[in-house]
Amino acid sequence: MLAILPICALFADAAGGIAGMKNGDLIAALLLLVLGVALGVGVTCLLMVLHFMRKGRLVARPLARKREFLPRQPRVAAPVFNHPNRWLAIRSGNPQLVQAALALNNPTPCSWEEGLSAAHEHKLFISPAIRGWVFVMGGNLPEPGDDVDKCFRFVMDLSRKLGHVQFFSVNRAVNHHAWVQAELGTVIRAYAWGGKTLWNQGAMTRAEVDLSLKCFAYGDGEERVDFGRPDPAAVNTERLPLLAARWSIDPTSIDARMLKESQGIAGKPSRSNAR
């Protein structure tokens, strides 16, 4: 746009000097005027083209992406240890009484980490008391799928000695599972599945009903007919820890600080309790 000003000045100068010019000079002046106008128009067009090209690049340039600040998701604490395959929950505040009832050989005080490691070495680990419960873990606890009668005798013997005893067993590879509640040598509730119902005694508890656990009668449920629905055995296996939490305590929910502050007892079971 600034190029128009010199052009206007040129027109003014030319108009002022036309009267005193000769014909040759007038023609030369007109030619110069036309040339100036052409140059001015050309410069103006060039400036306009550059202006619109620059504006087009700005529009086409992607806007800088604003950093999105997503709300921080709360971290889910990892379980302190994986679910044991079998464990006892005994309503007691005295691990030594549990040790005496199990008749452990060479009982040794140990940390949770040491005790859980010993539980994989044909030993039993007795936890310290946790909110009124003592846990017993280890591969030497009886497996209902191998011998359900032995499991029954084991739980009844402990219950007569210690009072309220709960037993849990789970094999996630084949969805075998069992849960037992006993009080002073009497079964309150028991269910064991090992491809078929091995043990079904007592009325279903409220917790089992609320969790929609499926407990077959003896001889029922050995074959799945409706393949469009989840396997009841798999559902029971998945929800067994929830049942443990309703009946007593889910072992994996135990506070990690308690694991470091308290000691348990590890030892080999007596031959009468060994598998």
C-alpha positions as CSV (number, residue, x, y, z in Angstrom):
1,M,0.0,0.0,0.0
2,L,2.9,2.4,0.6
3,A,3.8,2.2,-3.1
4,I,0.7,4.2,-3.9
5,L,2.0,7.4,-2.2
6,P,5.0,7.8,-4.6
7,I,2.6,7.3,-7.5
8,C,0.3,10.1,-6.3
9,A,3.2,12.4,-5.8
10,L,4.3,11.5,-9.3
11,F,0.9,12.4,-10.7
12,A,1.0,15.8,-8.8
13,D,4.4,16.6,-10.2
14,A,3.4,15.6,-13.7
15,A,0.2,17.7,-13.5
16,G,2.2,20.7,-12.3
17,G,4.7,20.6,-15.0
18,I,2.5,19.7,-18.0
19,A,1.7,23.3,-18.9
20,G,5.3,24.2,-19.4
21,M,6.3,21.2,-21.4
22,K,6.8,20.7,-25.1
23,N,5.2,17.9,-27.0
24,G,8.3,15.7,-26.8
25,D,8.8,16.4,-23.2
26,L,5.1,15.8,-22.6
27,I,5.2,12.4,-24.3
28,A,8.3,11.4,-22.3
29,A,6.6,12.5,-19.1
30,L,3.5,10.5,-19.9
31,L,5.5,7.5,-20.6
32,L,7.3,7.8,-17.3
33,L,4.0,8.3,-15.6
34,V,2.6,5.1,-17.2
35,L,5.7,3.2,-16.3
36,G,5.5,4.4,-12.7
37,V,1.9,3.4,-12.5
38,A,2.7,0.0,-13.9
39,L,5.5,-0.5,-11.4
40,G,3.4,0.7,-8.6
41,V,0.6,-1.7,-9.5
42,G,3.1,-4.5,-9.9
43,V,4.7,-3.9,-6.5
44,T,1.2,-3.6,-4.9
45,C,0.1,-6.9,-6.4
46,L,3.4,-8.5,-5.3
47,L,2.9,-7.3,-1.7
48,M,-0.7,-8.6,-1.7
49,V,0.3,-12.0,-3.0
50,L,3.1,-12.3,-0.3
51,H,0.6,-11.2,2.3
52,F,-2.0,-13.8,1.5
53,M,0.6,-16.5,1.1
54,R,1.9,-15.8,4.6
55,K,-1.6,-15.8,6.0
56,G,-2.3,-19.1,4.3
57,R,0.8,-20.7,5.9
58,L,-0.3,-19.5,9.3
59,V,-3.8,-21.0,8.9
60,A,-2.4,-24.3,7.6
61,R,0.2,-24.6,10.4
62,P,-1.3,-26.9,13.1
63,L,-1.9,-25.3,16.4
64,A,0.4,-26.4,19.2
65,R,-1.3,-29.2,21.1
66,K,-2.1,-28.3,24.6
67,R,-0.8,-30.6,27.2
68,E,-3.6,-32.5,28.7
69,F,-3.5,-33.1,32.4
70,L,-5.4,-36.2,33.2
71,P,-6.5,-36.8,36.7
72,R,-4.1,-39.0,38.5
73,Q,-5.4,-42.6,38.9
74,P,-5.0,-44.0,42.3
75,R,-2.4,-46.8,42.5
76,V,-3.8,-50.2,43.4
77,A,-1.6,-51.8,45.9
78,A,-0.2,-55.2,44.8
79,P,-1.1,-58.1,47.0
80,V,1.5,-58.8,49.6
81,F,1.6,-62.5,48.6
82,N,-0.3,-64.7,46.2
83,H,-3.2,-66.7,47.5
84,P,-2.1,-69.9,49.0
85,N,-3.5,-73.1,47.6
86,R,-4.8,-74.2,51.0
87,W,-5.1,-72.4,54.4
88,L,-6.8,-72.5,57.7
89,A,-8.3,-69.5,59.5
90,I,-8.7,-70.2,63.2
91,R,-10.5,-67.9,65.6
92,S,-7.8,-67.4,68.2
93,G,-5.4,-64.9,69.5
94,N,-2.7,-67.4,70.5
95,P,-0.5,-68.9,67.8
96,Q,1.1,-71.2,70.4
97,L,-2.2,-73.0,71.0
98,V,-2.5,-73.6,67.3
99,Q,1.1,-74.9,67.3
100,A,0.3,-77.3,70.1
101,A,-2.9,-78.5,68.4
102,L,-1.0,-79.2,65.2
103,A,1.9,-80.8,67.1
104,L,4.6,-79.2,64.9
105,N,8.0,-80.7,65.1
106,N,10.9,-78.3,65.6
107,P,8.8,-75.1,65.7
108,T,10.9,-72.1,64.9
109,P,9.9,-68.4,65.2
110,C,10.2,-66.7,61.8
111,S,9.1,-63.7,59.7
112,W,6.3,-63.9,57.3
113,E,8.7,-64.1,54.4
114,E,10.6,-67.0,55.9
115,G,7.4,-68.7,57.0
116,L,5.8,-68.5,53.5
117,S,9.1,-69.8,52.0
118,A,9.0,-72.7,54.5
119,A,5.4,-73.4,53.6
120,H,6.7,-74.5,50.2
121,E,9.2,-76.9,51.8
122,H,6.9,-79.4,53.3
123,K,6.4,-77.3,56.4
124,L,3.5,-75.4,57.9
125,F,3.5,-71.7,58.8
126,I,1.4,-70.4,61.6
127,S,0.8,-66.7,61.4
128,P,0.7,-64.2,64.3
129,A,-2.8,-63.3,65.5
130,I,-4.5,-60.8,63.1
131,R,-7.7,-59.2,64.2
132,G,-8.6,-62.3,66.2
133,W,-7.6,-64.9,63.6
134,V,-4.6,-67.1,63.2
135,F,-3.7,-68.5,59.7
136,V,-2.0,-71.8,58.9
137,M,-0.5,-72.2,55.4
138,G,1.4,-74.9,53.7
139,G,1.3,-77.7,51.1
140,N,1.1,-80.3,53.9
141,L,-2.5,-79.3,54.6
142,P,-4.8,-82.1,53.3
143,E,-6.1,-81.8,49.8
144,P,-9.9,-82.7,49.6
145,G,-9.5,-83.9,46.0
146,D,-7.0,-86.5,47.1
147,D,-8.7,-87.7,50.2
148,V,-11.8,-85.9,51.4
149,D,-12.2,-88.2,54.4
150,K,-8.7,-87.3,55.6
151,C,-9.6,-83.6,55.2
152,F,-12.8,-84.1,57.2
153,R,-10.9,-85.8,60.1
154,F,-8.2,-83.2,60.1
155,V,-10.6,-80.2,60.3
156,M,-12.8,-82.0,63.0
157,D,-9.8,-82.8,65.1
158,L,-8.5,-79.2,65.1
159,S,-12.0,-77.8,65.7
160,R,-12.4,-80.0,68.8
161,K,-9.2,-78.6,70.2
162,L,-9.4,-75.0,69.0
163,G,-13.1,-74.2,68.6
164,H,-13.9,-72.3,65.4
165,V,-11.9,-73.5,62.4
166,Q,-12.2,-72.6,58.7
167,F,-10.5,-74.4,55.9
168,F,-10.1,-73.2,52.3
169,S,-8.6,-75.1,49.3
170,V,-8.3,-73.9,45.7
171,N,-6.7,-75.4,42.6
172,R,-7.1,-72.8,39.8
173,A,-5.6,-75.1,37.1
174,V,-8.6,-77.4,37.3
175,N,-11.0,-75.2,39.3
176,H,-11.2,-77.6,42.3
177,H,-12.2,-75.9,45.5
178,A,-13.4,-76.4,49.0
179,W,-14.5,-74.4,52.0
180,V,-15.4,-75.6,55.5
181,Q,-16.7,-74.0,58.7
182,A,-16.5,-76.1,61.9
183,E,-17.2,-75.3,65.5
184,L,-16.1,-77.5,68.4
185,G,-15.9,-80.6,66.3
186,T,-19.2,-80.0,64.4
187,V,-19.5,-79.1,60.7
188,I,-21.5,-75.9,60.3
189,R,-20.9,-75.7,56.5
190,A,-18.8,-77.7,54.1
191,Y,-18.5,-77.9,50.3
192,A,-15.8,-79.5,48.2
193,W,-15.7,-79.9,44.4
194,G,-13.1,-82.0,42.6
195,G,-14.8,-82.6,39.2
196,K,-17.8,-83.7,41.1
197,T,-19.3,-82.9,44.6
198,L,-17.0,-84.5,47.2
199,W,-18.5,-83.0,50.3
200,N,-21.7,-81.0,50.8
201,Q,-22.8,-80.6,54.3
202,G,-25.0,-78.0,56.1
203,A,-27.1,-75.2,54.8
204,M,-25.5,-72.6,52.5
205,T,-24.4,-69.5,54.5
206,R,-25.6,-66.0,53.7
207,A,-22.2,-65.2,52.2
208,E,-22.4,-68.1,49.7
209,V,-25.9,-66.9,48.6
210,D,-24.8,-63.3,48.3
211,L,-21.8,-64.3,46.2
212,S,-24.0,-66.6,44.0
213,L,-21.8,-69.6,44.6
214,K,-23.1,-72.8,43.0
215,C,-23.0,-75.9,45.2
216,F,-24.2,-79.1,43.5
217,A,-25.8,-82.0,45.4
218,Y,-24.1,-85.3,45.3
219,G,-24.2,-86.8,41.8
220,D,-25.4,-83.5,40.2
221,G,-23.4,-81.1,38.0
222,E,-20.8,-83.6,36.8
223,E,-21.4,-82.6,33.2
224,R,-21.9,-79.1,31.8
225,V,-24.8,-79.0,29.3
226,D,-25.2,-75.3,28.8
227,F,-22.0,-74.1,27.2
228,G,-23.3,-70.6,26.8
229,R,-22.9,-69.8,30.5
230,P,-19.7,-69.6,32.6
231,D,-18.5,-72.7,34.3
232,P,-19.9,-72.7,37.9
233,A,-16.7,-74.4,39.1
234,A,-14.6,-71.5,37.6
235,V,-16.9,-68.9,39.2
236,N,-16.6,-70.6,42.6
237,T,-12.9,-70.7,42.3
238,E,-12.7,-67.0,41.4
239,R,-15.0,-66.0,44.2
240,L,-13.5,-68.2,46.9
241,P,-11.3,-65.3,48.3
242,L,-14.4,-63.2,48.6
243,L,-16.0,-65.9,50.6
244,A,-12.9,-66.0,52.9
245,A,-13.2,-62.3,53.4
246,R,-16.8,-62.6,54.4
247,W,-16.2,-65.5,56.7
248,S,-12.9,-64.3,58.3
249,I,-10.1,-62.5,56.4
250,D,-8.8,-62.8,52.9
251,P,-5.0,-63.6,53.4
252,T,-3.9,-61.2,50.6
253,S,-5.7,-58.2,52.3
254,I,-3.3,-58.4,55.3
255,D,-1.5,-55.1,55.9
256,A,2.2,-55.3,54.7
257,R,3.3,-53.4,57.8
258,M,2.0,-56.2,60.0
259,L,4.0,-58.7,58.0
260,K,7.2,-56.9,58.9
261,E,6.4,-56.2,62.5
262,S,5.1,-59.6,63.6
263,Q,6.6,-63.1,63.6
264,G,5.0,-66.4,63.1
265,I,6.0,-70.1,63.7
266,A,7.2,-72.6,61.1
267,G,7.6,-76.3,61.6
268,K,7.1,-79.8,60.2
269,P,3.7,-81.3,60.9
270,S,3.5,-84.5,62.9
271,R,3.1,-87.8,61.0
272,S,-0.5,-88.0,62.0
273,N,-1.2,-84.6,60.2
274,A,1.2,-85.2,57.3
275,R,-0.2,-85.9,53.9
